[in-house]
C-alpha cells in the first residue's frame, strides 16, 4: 500500500492534521453524548423532598458515565500522542482508524444500556464487547504504525509503551468480563471500574512519560 509522507510542511501534513482533527471531533462528540444519557429526575409539585432519593437512584448511570468517560478520555490521550509522532501514513492506517472510531462511538450507547440494565448479563456483555473491540482496534493501530515505520524514530520509545503487554492486558480484562457477566453482572462491572480507576491514576492523565496502556 502506498505510503504518504507527512514531512516537509506540504499538503500531506495538512491531510494528516485533518485526520487527527476528525478523530478529535468524533471522540469529543462521543464523550459529550455520555452525559446526555443521564436524565434529570422529574418531580411533581410538592415532591422536592424526594430529590435526594431520585438522585441516589442514578448511581448506576453515573457509574457507567464515569467508567466510559475514563475509557474514552484515555483513548483520546493515546491517539493525540500517536498522531503527533507520525511522519508518514497510508490508507490502511486511515481505514483502521475509522474502524476504531466506529466502535468507540458505540460506547455512549452501551453505557446507557449498562446504566439501565447493569444487573442483567446481556447488558453487561454488550458493554464488554464494545470495550473489547475498541481496545483491540487501538492496539492494532498503534502496532501497525510502529511496524510500518510511520512513527518518528525519536518517538518510538514513547509510543511503544502503548503497544506492549499491558495494552493486551486491558483487552483480556474486557474479554474475560464476558463470561464473568454470565455468573455475576456486578462482578463484571467491578472489573470495568478497576480499569477506569487505573486509567485515571495512570501516568498519561497527569502528563508524565511513564509506560502506559
N, C-alpha and C positions, 0 to 999 in steps of 0.2 A: 504494500500500500504506500502511496506517495506521501513522503514526509513534507511538512510545510514549516519552513524556517520562521522563527519568531524573534529574530535578532535584527538589529540594524535600524529600528525605528520606522519601518515601512508599513505597508498595508497589512502584512501578516501579523504584525504586532497589534494593530488595531483590531484585527479579526479575533485574535486571542483574547484581547480585552473585552470584546463583545460577548464572547463565550463565557468568560468569567462573570461579566455583568448580568448576563441572562441567568446563570446559575445562582448568583446572589439574589436576583429578583424572585426566582421560583422559591428559594429557601425562605426568603422574607415573607412571602405570601403564606407558605405552609406554616411557618411559626406564628403568624398572626391568626390564622384560622383556628389554632388551638384554643385561644381564649373565647372564640365565638361559640365553642361547644358548651361553654358554661352558662347556663341560663340563670338570670336573676330571679330569685323567688318572688312570686306574686302573692300579695296578701290583700285580703278584703278589709273593708273599713272596720277599725277597732281590733285588728289582729296583729298590731305591732309587737305585742309581747311574744308572738310566735316566731319572730325573725331569727333569733339565735338558734332555735331548733331547726328551722329551714336551712340556715347556713351550714349547720353541722351535717345535715343530710347531703351536702355537696362534697363531702370529704373524698369520695371515690373519684368524682370528676376532677377535683383539684389535684389529687394524687396522679391521675393519668396525665393531666396538664403538666405537672412538674417533671415527671419522667420523660414525657415526649419532648418538652422544651429542652431538657438537658441533652437528649439524644440528637435532636435537630441542630441545636447550637454547637454541639461537638463536631458534627459533620461540616457545618459551615466553617468552623475554625480550621479543620483539616484541609478542606478544599481551597480556602483562601490562601493558606500557606503553599499548598501544592501548585496552584496556578501561578503564584508569584515566582516560582522557581523554574517554570517551563521555558526552554529556549527553542523548542520545536514541538510539533504535534502532528497528528494525522487524522483522517476522517474516522478511523475506528475509535480513537480516543474520544472524539466528539460524540459518536454513537453510544459508547459505553457510558458517557456522562449523562446522556439523555435517558438511558435505561435506569441509571441510578436515581435520577430525578423523578422518574415515573413511579418508582417505589416510595421515594421519600414523601411525595405529595399525598400518598395514601395514609401517612401517619396520623394526620388530624382526624381522618375518618375512623380508623381503628382505635384511636384514642377515645373518640366519642363512644364507640362500641364497648370498650372495656370500662369506660366510666359508667355506662348504663347497665352492663351485664358482666361486671368483673367477677361475679360469683358463679358464672356459667362457663364451662370448659370451652365451648365453641367460641365465645367472645374472646377469651384469653388466647386461644390458639390463633385466631385471626390476627391479633396484635403481634404474636410471636413470629408468625410467618412473614409479615411485612417488615418487622425489625430485622429478622434474619436475612431477608433478601436485600434490604438496604445496606446492612453491614457487609454482606458478601460483595455487592457491587462496588462499594467503597474500597474494599480490599483489592478487588480485581483492577480497578482504575489505577490505584497507586502503584501496584506491582507492574502493570502494563507500561506505565510511563517510565518507571525505572528500568525495566528490561529493554525498552526501545531506545534508551538513552536520551529521553526528552527533558530530563531534569538537568539543570546546570551542574557541572562537575563539582563545584564547590559547595553545592547544597544537597548532594546526595545523602550525606550522613543525617541531615535534618529530616529528610523525607523518609528514609529507610525505617525510621522509628515508628512510622505509621503502618508499615507493611510486614511486620515481623510476627512472631509467635503470639504476642499479646493482642494483635489485631485479630488473629484467628480465634483467640480465646473468647472474644466477645461474640463472634458468630456461633461458637459452640454453646455458650451460655444461653443465647436466644433460642437455638435449636433444641437444646435439652429441656427448655421450659415447656415445649410442646407436650411430650409425654408426661411431664410433671403435672401439667394442667388437667390431664385426664384423671389424675388422682386427687389433686388439690389445686384449684384455680388460685387460691390465696397464696400458696407457696410459689407459684409462678410469678405472681405479682410482686412477691418479696424479692425474687431474683432480679426483676426489672428495676426495682427500687435500688438494689445493691449496685447495679451497673450505673444507674443515674448518679448515685452518691459518689461513685468512683470517678465518673466523668467530671462532676463539679469539683471534686478535690484534686483532680489531676493537673499536671503542670501547665498545659496549654490554655487552661481557663485563666491562668494568672500570669501568662507571658513568659514563663521560664522555658528553658530549652531542653528539659529532660525528656527521656524517651516517653512516648505516649502511644495510646492505641491508634 
